[in-house]
Protein backbone atom coordinates (compact mmCIF):
# COMPACT_ATOMS: atom_id res chain seq x y z
CA UNK A 1 0.00 0.00 0.00
CA UNK A 2 1.40 3.41 -1.00
CA UNK A 3 1.62 5.94 1.79
CA UNK A 4 4.34 8.25 0.52
CA UNK A 5 3.80 11.81 1.57
CA UNK A 6 4.22 14.91 -0.49
CA UNK A 7 4.92 18.16 1.37
CA UNK A 8 4.84 21.88 0.80
CA UNK A 9 5.79 24.60 3.23
CA UNK A 10 3.71 27.73 3.73
CA UNK A 11 4.31 30.89 5.71
CA UNK A 12 1.37 32.32 7.65
CA UNK A 13 0.56 35.75 6.22
CA UNK A 14 -1.06 38.66 8.04
CA UNK A 15 -4.19 38.29 5.88
CA UNK A 16 -4.53 34.67 7.10
CA UNK A 17 -5.21 35.88 10.66
CA UNK A 18 -8.80 36.24 11.85
CA UNK A 19 -10.38 38.40 14.53
CA UNK A 20 -9.33 35.87 17.19
CA UNK A 21 -5.67 36.34 16.36
CA UNK A 22 -4.99 32.98 14.73
CA UNK A 23 -5.21 31.49 11.24
CA UNK A 24 -8.78 31.45 9.96
CA UNK A 25 -10.29 28.01 9.32
CA UNK A 26 -10.76 28.67 5.61
CA UNK A 27 -7.00 29.15 5.21
CA UNK A 28 -6.41 25.54 6.24
CA UNK A 29 -8.66 24.47 3.38
CA UNK A 30 -6.64 26.62 0.99
CA UNK A 31 -3.49 24.83 2.20
CA UNK A 32 -5.18 21.45 1.65
CA UNK A 33 -5.98 22.47 -1.92
CA UNK A 34 -2.54 24.00 -2.54
CA UNK A 35 -0.80 20.78 -1.43
CA UNK A 36 -3.08 18.61 -3.59
CA UNK A 37 -2.51 20.78 -6.65
CA UNK A 38 1.26 20.87 -6.11
CA UNK A 39 1.30 17.07 -5.74
CA UNK A 40 -0.73 16.62 -8.96
CA UNK A 41 1.47 19.07 -10.86
CA UNK A 42 4.63 17.36 -9.61
CA UNK A 43 3.89 13.70 -10.32
CA UNK A 44 1.13 13.52 -12.94
CA UNK A 45 2.43 13.18 -16.50
CA UNK A 46 1.94 16.33 -18.58
CA UNK A 47 -0.37 14.59 -21.07
CA UNK A 48 -2.66 13.60 -18.17
CA UNK A 49 -2.60 17.13 -16.72
CA UNK A 50 -3.79 18.38 -20.09
CA UNK A 51 -6.75 15.96 -20.06
CA UNK A 52 -7.83 16.05 -16.39
CA UNK A 53 -8.62 18.46 -13.63
CA UNK A 54 -10.12 17.77 -10.20
CA UNK A 55 -12.97 19.13 -8.11
CA UNK A 56 -13.66 18.65 -4.42
CA UNK A 57 -16.69 16.59 -3.50
CA UNK A 58 -16.14 16.68 0.26
CA UNK A 59 -13.83 18.10 2.93
CA UNK A 60 -13.53 16.86 6.51
CA UNK A 61 -11.14 18.70 8.79
CA UNK A 62 -10.23 18.35 12.45
CA UNK A 63 -8.56 21.37 14.01
CA UNK A 64 -6.17 20.57 16.86
CA UNK A 65 -4.03 23.66 17.57
CA UNK A 66 -4.08 27.19 16.15
CA UNK A 67 -1.49 28.47 13.71
CA UNK A 68 -0.31 32.00 14.43
CA UNK A 69 1.22 34.94 12.61
CA UNK A 70 4.78 34.23 11.42
CA UNK A 71 4.42 30.43 11.80
CA UNK A 72 5.84 28.22 9.10
CA UNK A 73 3.53 25.31 8.32
CA UNK A 74 4.45 21.97 6.78
CA UNK A 75 1.50 20.66 4.78
CA UNK A 76 1.84 16.95 4.01
CA UNK A 77 -0.58 15.12 1.76
CA UNK A 78 -0.94 11.48 0.76
CA UNK A 79 -3.38 9.45 -1.27
CA UNK A 80 -6.02 7.05 -0.03
CA UNK A 81 -8.52 4.64 -1.49
CA UNK A 82 -10.55 5.45 -4.59
CA UNK A 83 -13.71 4.34 -6.28
CA UNK A 84 -14.54 5.12 -9.88
CA UNK A 85 -15.09 8.86 -9.38
CA UNK A 86 -14.08 9.49 -5.74
CA UNK A 87 -10.42 9.73 -4.76
CA UNK A 88 -9.53 10.13 -1.09
CA UNK A 89 -6.63 12.36 -0.14
CA UNK A 90 -5.35 12.98 3.39
CA UNK A 91 -3.56 16.09 4.60
CA UNK A 92 -1.75 16.89 7.81
CA UNK A 93 -0.64 20.38 8.82
CA UNK A 94 2.11 20.80 11.41
CA UNK A 95 3.97 23.80 12.75
CA UNK A 96 7.57 23.58 11.53
CA UNK A 97 9.13 24.98 14.71
CA UNK A 98 7.84 22.27 17.06
CA UNK A 99 6.13 19.74 14.72
CA UNK A 100 2.87 20.17 16.63
CA UNK A 101 -0.12 18.81 14.75
CA UNK A 102 -2.43 21.69 13.85
CA UNK A 103 -5.04 20.03 11.66
CA UNK A 104 -5.91 16.81 9.83
CA UNK A 105 -8.06 16.71 6.71
CA UNK A 106 -9.65 14.16 4.42
CA UNK A 107 -10.80 15.37 1.03
CA UNK A 108 -12.68 13.47 -1.65
CA UNK A 109 -11.73 14.57 -5.16
CA UNK A 110 -13.51 13.82 -8.44
CA UNK A 111 -11.64 13.70 -11.78
CA UNK A 112 -13.04 16.02 -14.43
CA UNK A 113 -12.47 15.89 -18.18
CA UNK A 114 -11.05 19.29 -19.16
CA UNK A 115 -12.86 19.24 -22.53
CA UNK A 116 -16.35 18.33 -21.36
CA UNK A 117 -16.28 19.62 -17.79
CA UNK A 118 -17.85 16.33 -16.68
CA UNK A 119 -16.69 13.62 -14.28
CA UNK A 120 -14.57 11.06 -16.07
CA UNK A 121 -12.76 7.78 -15.63
CA UNK A 122 -9.00 7.99 -15.23
CA UNK A 123 -6.27 5.97 -16.88
CA UNK A 124 -4.70 3.02 -15.06
CA UNK A 125 -1.54 5.14 -14.78
CA UNK A 126 -3.36 7.91 -12.87
CA UNK A 127 -5.26 5.40 -10.74
CA UNK A 128 -1.94 3.80 -9.72
CA UNK A 129 -0.38 7.19 -8.91
CA UNK A 130 -3.32 8.65 -7.00
CA UNK A 131 -5.03 5.80 -5.17
CA UNK A 132 -4.25 2.83 -2.98
CA UNK A 133 -6.07 -0.46 -2.83
CA UNK A 134 -8.57 -0.59 0.04
MDAnalysis code that builds the backbone (N, CA, C; Angstrom):
import MDAnalysis as mda
import numpy as np

u = mda.Universe.empty(402, n_residues=134, atom_resindex=np.repeat(np.arange(134), 3), trajectory=True)
u.add_TopologyAttr("name", ["N", "CA", "C"] * 134)
u.add_TopologyAttr("resid", np.arange(1, 135))
u.add_TopologyAttr("resname", ["UNK", "UNK", "UNK", "UNK", "UNK", "UNK", "UNK", "UNK", "UNK", "UNK", "UNK", "UNK", "UNK", "UNK", "UNK", "UNK", "UNK", "UNK", "UNK", "UNK", "UNK", "UNK", "UNK", "UNK", "UNK", "UNK", "UNK", "UNK", "UNK", "UNK", "UNK", "UNK", "UNK", "UNK", "UNK", "UNK", "UNK", "UNK", "UNK", "UNK", "UNK", "UNK", "UNK", "UNK", "UNK", "UNK", "UNK", "UNK", "UNK", "UNK", "UNK", "UNK", "UNK", "UNK", "UNK", "UNK", "UNK", "UNK", "UNK", "UNK", "UNK", "UNK", "UNK", "UNK", "UNK", "UNK", "UNK", "UNK", "UNK", "UNK", "UNK", "UNK", "UNK", "UNK", "UNK", "UNK", "UNK", "UNK", "UNK", "UNK", "UNK", "UNK", "UNK", "UNK", "UNK", "UNK", "UNK", "UNK", "UNK", "UNK", "UNK", "UNK", "UNK", "UNK", "UNK", "UNK", "UNK", "UNK", "UNK", "UNK", "UNK", "UNK", "UNK", "UNK", "UNK", "UNK", "UNK", "UNK", "UNK", "UNK", "UNK", "UNK", "UNK", "UNK", "UNK", "UNK", "UNK", "UNK", "UNK", "UNK", "UNK", "UNK", "UNK", "UNK", "UNK", "UNK", "UNK", "UNK", "UNK", "UNK", "UNK", "UNK", "UNK", "UNK"])
u.atoms.positions = np.array([
    [0.846, -1.188, 0.000],
    [0.000, 0.000, 0.000],
    [0.884, 1.242, 0.000],
    [0.644, 2.167, -0.922],
    [1.403, 3.406, -0.996],
    [0.971, 4.347, 0.129],
    [1.923, 4.911, 0.805],
    [1.616, 5.936, 1.790],
    [2.660, 7.035, 1.759],
    [3.351, 7.188, 0.626],
    [4.338, 8.247, 0.520],
    [3.652, 9.587, 0.689],
    [4.353, 10.474, 1.347],
    [3.804, 11.806, 1.572],
    [4.503, 12.825, 0.693],
    [3.723, 13.792, 0.292],
    [4.225, 14.912, -0.485],
    [4.029, 16.141, 0.397],
    [5.017, 17.022, 0.463],
    [4.918, 18.165, 1.374],
    [5.222, 19.483, 0.676],
    [4.521, 20.491, 1.140],
    [4.844, 21.875, 0.798],
    [4.987, 22.626, 2.117],
    [5.649, 23.749, 2.054],
    [5.794, 24.604, 3.228],
    [5.136, 25.938, 2.923],
    [4.371, 26.438, 3.890],
    [3.714, 27.734, 3.729],
    [4.038, 28.617, 4.932],
    [4.093, 29.899, 4.656],
    [4.308, 30.894, 5.706],
    [2.971, 31.558, 6.001],
    [2.606, 31.638, 7.278],
    [1.371, 32.325, 7.645],
    [1.533, 33.805, 7.328],
    [0.565, 34.341, 6.614],
    [0.558, 35.752, 6.223],
    [-0.404, 36.540, 7.123],
    [-0.196, 37.807, 7.213],
    [-1.063, 38.658, 8.041],
    [-2.534, 38.511, 7.636],
    [-2.804, 38.412, 6.328],
    [-4.193, 38.292, 5.877],
    [-4.819, 36.938, 6.220],
    [-4.012, 35.966, 6.680],
    [-4.528, 34.666, 7.105],
    [-5.128, 34.713, 8.513],
    [-4.818, 35.767, 9.256],
    [-5.208, 35.877, 10.659],
    [-6.620, 36.423, 10.774],
    [-7.416, 35.794, 11.650],
    [-8.795, 36.238, 11.847],
    [-8.908, 37.128, 13.087],
    [-10.118, 37.478, 13.423],
    [-10.377, 38.397, 14.531],
    [-9.913, 37.821, 15.877],
    [-9.776, 36.508, 15.958],
    [-9.334, 35.872, 17.193],
    [-7.814, 35.783, 17.298],
    [-7.114, 36.279, 16.284],
    [-5.667, 36.344, 16.355],
    [-4.933, 35.099, 15.896],
    [-5.653, 34.169, 15.285],
    [-4.993, 32.978, 14.729],
    [-5.459, 32.752, 13.300],
    [-4.871, 31.761, 12.642],
    [-5.213, 31.491, 11.244],
    [-6.684, 31.094, 11.135],
    [-7.374, 31.727, 10.205],
    [-8.781, 31.446, 9.955],
    [-8.946, 30.041, 9.398],
    [-10.033, 29.387, 9.754],
    [-10.287, 28.005, 9.322],
    [-10.247, 27.833, 7.810],
    [-10.720, 28.809, 7.070],
    [-10.760, 28.673, 5.612],
    [-9.359, 28.608, 5.019],
    [-8.376, 29.178, 5.698],
    [-6.998, 29.153, 5.214],
    [-6.465, 27.724, 5.218],
    [-6.832, 26.944, 6.220],
    [-6.409, 25.543, 6.245],
    [-6.910, 24.811, 5.005],
    [-8.128, 25.100, 4.592],
    [-8.662, 24.468, 3.380],
    [-7.888, 24.905, 2.142],
    [-7.473, 26.164, 2.112],
    [-6.641, 26.619, 0.994],
    [-5.335, 25.836, 0.969],
    [-4.740, 25.604, 2.139],
    [-3.493, 24.834, 2.195],
    [-3.708, 23.399, 1.739],
    [-4.843, 22.812, 2.105],
    [-5.179, 21.455, 1.646],
    [-5.207, 21.438, 0.116],
    [-5.880, 22.397, -0.462],
    [-5.976, 22.472, -1.922],
    [-4.619, 22.754, -2.553],
    [-3.858, 23.667, -1.981],
    [-2.539, 23.999, -2.537],
    [-1.624, 22.779, -2.552],
    [-1.647, 21.982, -1.489],
    [-0.804, 20.783, -1.429],
    [-1.251, 19.754, -2.462],
    [-2.557, 19.569, -2.604],
    [-3.077, 18.609, -3.585],
    [-2.698, 19.023, -5.006],
    [-2.847, 20.293, -5.313],
    [-2.507, 20.782, -6.650],
    [-1.015, 20.640, -6.914],
    [-0.198, 20.991, -5.938],
    [1.256, 20.866, -6.112],
    [1.650, 19.406, -6.312],
    [1.015, 18.501, -5.582],
    [1.295, 17.070, -5.736],
    [0.930, 16.610, -7.145],
    [-0.271, 16.965, -7.602],
    [-0.729, 16.620, -8.958],
    [0.238, 17.165, -10.004],
    [0.589, 18.442, -9.886],
    [1.471, 19.067, -10.864],
    [2.880, 18.481, -10.854],
    [3.291, 17.922, -9.739],
    [4.634, 17.358, -9.610],
    [4.738, 15.946, -10.172],
    [3.712, 15.103, -9.927],
    [3.888, 13.696, -10.322],
    [3.028, 13.225, -11.490],
    [1.969, 13.956, -11.816],
    [1.132, 13.519, -12.944],
    [1.844, 13.837, -14.257],
    [1.844, 12.896, -15.192],
    [2.429, 13.180, -16.502],
    [1.729, 14.366, -17.176],
    [2.479, 15.133, -17.927],
    [1.938, 16.333, -18.579],
    [0.723, 16.020, -19.444],
    [0.763, 14.905, -20.198],
    [-0.372, 14.586, -21.067],
    [-1.641, 14.324, -20.256],
    [-1.496, 13.816, -19.027],
    [-2.664, 13.601, -18.166],
    [-3.146, 14.931, -17.580],
    [-2.216, 15.816, -17.231],
    [-2.597, 17.129, -16.716],
    [-3.384, 17.912, -17.758],
    [-3.072, 17.699, -19.010],
    [-3.786, 18.384, -20.088],
    [-5.193, 17.838, -20.293],
    [-5.432, 16.586, -19.894],
    [-6.745, 15.957, -20.060],
    [-7.645, 16.107, -18.840],
    [-7.054, 16.120, -17.636],
    [-7.826, 16.053, -16.389],
    [-7.640, 17.265, -15.504],
    [-8.683, 17.555, -14.760],
    [-8.615, 18.461, -13.628],
    [-9.416, 17.799, -12.508],
    [-9.458, 18.386, -11.353],
    [-10.120, 17.771, -10.201],
    [-11.011, 18.791, -9.501],
    [-12.118, 18.309, -8.954],
    [-12.972, 19.135, -8.105],
    [-13.185, 18.422, -6.778],
    [-13.417, 19.209, -5.762],
    [-13.659, 18.655, -4.425],
    [-15.116, 18.260, -4.301],
    [-15.336, 17.049, -3.812],
    [-16.693, 16.589, -3.498],
    [-16.987, 16.745, -2.014],
    [-15.927, 16.644, -1.194],
    [-16.140, 16.676, 0.264],
    [-14.842, 17.020, 0.965],
    [-14.939, 17.840, 2.017],
    [-13.828, 18.104, 2.928],
    [-14.256, 17.709, 4.335],
    [-13.371, 17.070, 5.065],
    [-13.532, 16.863, 6.506],
    [-12.242, 17.362, 7.137],
    [-12.353, 18.172, 8.162],
    [-11.141, 18.695, 8.790],
    [-11.317, 18.734, 10.300],
    [-10.286, 18.296, 10.994],
    [-10.230, 18.350, 12.451],
    [-9.131, 19.325, 12.831],
    [-9.517, 20.358, 13.565],
    [-8.560, 21.372, 14.009],
    [-8.062, 20.983, 15.394],
    [-6.752, 20.977, 15.578],
    [-6.169, 20.570, 16.859],
    [-5.547, 21.727, 17.633],
    [-4.730, 22.522, 16.954],
    [-4.032, 23.661, 17.570],
    [-4.057, 24.822, 16.583],
    [-4.058, 26.055, 17.072],
    [-4.076, 27.186, 16.149],
    [-2.698, 27.483, 15.562],
    [-2.696, 27.922, 14.331],
    [-1.493, 28.474, 13.713],
    [-1.553, 29.980, 13.926],
    [-0.386, 30.580, 14.095],
    [-0.312, 31.997, 14.431],
    [0.524, 32.758, 13.399],
    [0.443, 34.075, 13.481],
    [1.221, 34.942, 12.606],
    [2.697, 34.559, 12.702],
    [3.355, 34.545, 11.552],
    [4.783, 34.230, 11.415],
    [5.123, 32.745, 11.559],
    [4.138, 31.875, 11.773],
    [4.421, 30.431, 11.799],
    [4.750, 29.952, 10.389],
    [5.597, 28.967, 10.332],
    [5.837, 28.220, 9.100],
    [5.124, 26.890, 9.261],
    [4.356, 26.514, 8.253],
    [3.529, 25.311, 8.324],
    [4.000, 24.314, 7.269],
    [4.159, 23.073, 7.694],
    [4.450, 21.974, 6.776],
    [3.119, 21.293, 6.481],
    [2.755, 21.280, 5.213],
    [1.503, 20.662, 4.775],
    [1.877, 19.397, 4.023],
    [1.534, 18.251, 4.629],
    [1.841, 16.954, 4.015],
    [0.552, 16.314, 3.524],
    [0.600, 15.767, 2.320],
    [-0.577, 15.119, 1.762],
    [-0.192, 13.737, 1.249],
    [-1.142, 12.826, 1.297],
    [-0.938, 11.485, 0.764],
    [-2.273, 10.938, 0.288],
    [-2.184, 9.989, -0.622],
    [-3.376, 9.450, -1.270],
    [-4.010, 8.348, -0.429],
    [-5.281, 8.114, -0.701],
    [-6.022, 7.053, -0.034],
    [-6.704, 6.175, -1.069],
    [-7.759, 5.537, -0.620],
    [-8.520, 4.637, -1.491],
    [-9.318, 5.450, -2.510],
    [-9.739, 4.783, -3.571],
    [-10.549, 5.448, -4.594],
    [-11.594, 4.485, -5.123],
    [-12.709, 5.067, -5.501],
    [-13.710, 4.336, -6.276],
    [-13.621, 4.910, -7.687],
    [-14.609, 4.660, -8.482],
    [-14.542, 5.116, -9.875],
    [-14.342, 6.627, -9.986],
    [-15.140, 7.407, -9.241],
    [-15.087, 8.858, -9.377],
    [-14.849, 9.584, -8.049],
    [-14.344, 8.880, -7.053],
    [-14.085, 9.490, -5.742],
    [-12.716, 9.046, -5.248],
    [-11.795, 9.999, -5.161],
    [-10.422, 9.727, -4.763],
    [-10.142, 10.401, -3.423],
    [-9.858, 9.589, -2.408],
    [-9.531, 10.133, -1.089],
    [-8.108, 10.666, -1.062],
    [-7.948, 11.777, -0.373],
    [-6.632, 12.364, -0.135],
    [-6.626, 12.840, 1.314],
    [-5.515, 12.588, 1.993],
    [-5.347, 12.979, 3.385],
    [-4.304, 14.080, 3.473],
    [-4.495, 14.985, 4.431],
    [-3.560, 16.094, 4.599],
    [-3.356, 16.345, 6.085],
    [-2.119, 16.599, 6.431],
    [-1.749, 16.891, 7.808],
    [-0.980, 18.213, 7.798],
    [-1.331, 19.099, 8.714],
    [-0.638, 20.380, 8.821],
    [0.031, 20.471, 10.182],
    [1.342, 20.699, 10.163],
    [2.107, 20.795, 11.410],
    [2.914, 22.094, 11.404],
    [3.135, 22.620, 12.607],
    [3.973, 23.802, 12.746],
    [5.427, 23.359, 12.649],
    [6.194, 23.994, 11.791],
    [7.573, 23.581, 11.532],
    [8.459, 23.718, 12.768],
    [8.235, 24.722, 13.586],
    [9.130, 24.984, 14.713],
    [9.093, 23.914, 15.789],
    [7.947, 23.277, 15.993],
    [7.836, 22.270, 17.058],
    [7.159, 20.972, 16.607],
    [6.801, 20.911, 15.318],
    [6.133, 19.743, 14.716],
    [4.820, 19.386, 15.414],
    [4.180, 20.388, 16.014],
    [2.867, 20.174, 16.632],
    [1.821, 20.031, 15.545],
    [0.966, 19.032, 15.695],
    [-0.124, 18.813, 14.752],
    [-1.161, 19.916, 14.918],
    [-1.458, 20.609, 13.830],
    [-2.434, 21.692, 13.855],
    [-3.792, 21.251, 13.321],
    [-3.777, 20.455, 12.260],
    [-5.041, 20.030, 11.659],
    [-4.819, 18.790, 10.800],
    [-5.869, 17.990, 10.696],
    [-5.910, 16.810, 9.826],
    [-7.113, 16.951, 8.915],
    [-6.943, 16.598, 7.649],
    [-8.061, 16.708, 6.712],
    [-8.154, 15.465, 5.842],
    [-9.380, 15.179, 5.440],
    [-9.653, 14.164, 4.421],
    [-10.509, 14.856, 3.373],
    [-10.078, 14.744, 2.130],
    [-10.803, 15.368, 1.028],
    [-11.113, 14.294, -0.010],
    [-12.300, 14.357, -0.556],
    [-12.685, 13.467, -1.646],
    [-12.695, 14.302, -2.923],
    [-11.884, 13.877, -3.892],
    [-11.731, 14.574, -5.163],
    [-12.370, 13.761, -6.282],
    [-12.909, 14.453, -7.266],
    [-13.514, 13.821, -8.438],
    [-12.756, 14.271, -9.681],
    [-12.332, 13.320, -10.540],
    [-11.645, 13.698, -11.776],
    [-12.634, 14.256, -12.799],
    [-12.201, 15.328, -13.460],
    [-13.042, 16.018, -14.435],
    [-12.313, 16.086, -15.775],
    [-13.010, 15.755, -16.829],
    [-12.474, 15.890, -18.179],
    [-12.400, 17.375, -18.519],
    [-11.222, 17.861, -18.868],
    [-11.050, 19.289, -19.162],
    [-11.886, 19.743, -20.360],
    [-12.107, 18.860, -21.331],
    [-12.861, 19.244, -22.531],
    [-14.360, 19.315, -22.294],
    [-14.897, 18.379, -21.544],
    [-16.347, 18.327, -21.358],
    [-16.807, 18.979, -20.060],
    [-15.896, 19.088, -19.086],
    [-16.279, 19.621, -17.787],
    [-17.085, 18.641, -16.958],
    [-17.059, 17.363, -17.353],
    [-17.853, 16.327, -16.680],
    [-16.943, 15.334, -15.969],
    [-17.470, 14.687, -14.922],
    [-16.694, 13.622, -14.276],
    [-16.284, 12.574, -15.299],
    [-15.099, 12.000, -15.086],
    [-14.568, 11.056, -16.066],
    [-13.756, 9.966, -15.391],
    [-13.663, 8.839, -16.073],
    [-12.765, 7.780, -15.629],
    [-11.330, 8.231, -15.846],
    [-10.410, 7.654, -15.075],
    [-8.998, 7.986, -15.230],
    [-8.257, 6.782, -15.793],
    [-7.094, 7.049, -16.335],
    [-6.265, 5.970, -16.882],
    [-5.726, 5.098, -15.755],
    [-5.335, 3.866, -16.075],
    [-4.699, 3.018, -15.060],
    [-3.462, 3.682, -14.455],
    [-2.736, 4.448, -15.271],
    [-1.543, 5.143, -14.776],
    [-1.909, 6.142, -13.669],
    [-2.942, 6.931, -13.874],
    [-3.358, 7.907, -12.874],
    [-3.933, 7.200, -11.647],
    [-4.710, 6.155, -11.868],
    [-5.259, 5.402, -10.738],
    [-4.125, 4.842, -9.880],
    [-3.055, 4.359, -10.503],
    [-1.941, 3.796, -9.724],
    [-1.158, 4.883, -8.988],
    [-1.101, 6.086, -9.564],
    [-0.376, 7.187, -8.910],
    [-1.180, 7.863, -7.803],
    [-2.518, 7.853, -7.908],
    [-3.324, 8.652, -7.001],
    [-4.365, 7.866, -6.211],
    [-4.154, 6.566, -6.052],
    [-5.034, 5.796, -5.166],
    [-4.302, 4.561, -4.662],
    [-4.777, 4.075, -3.543],
    [-4.253, 2.825, -2.979],
    [-5.397, 1.822, -2.938],
    [-5.035, 0.571, -2.934],
    [-6.069, -0.463, -2.835],
    [-6.626, -0.465, -1.427],
    [-7.948, -0.590, -1.314],
    [-8.566, -0.591, 0.039],
    [-8.187, -1.812, 0.837],
])
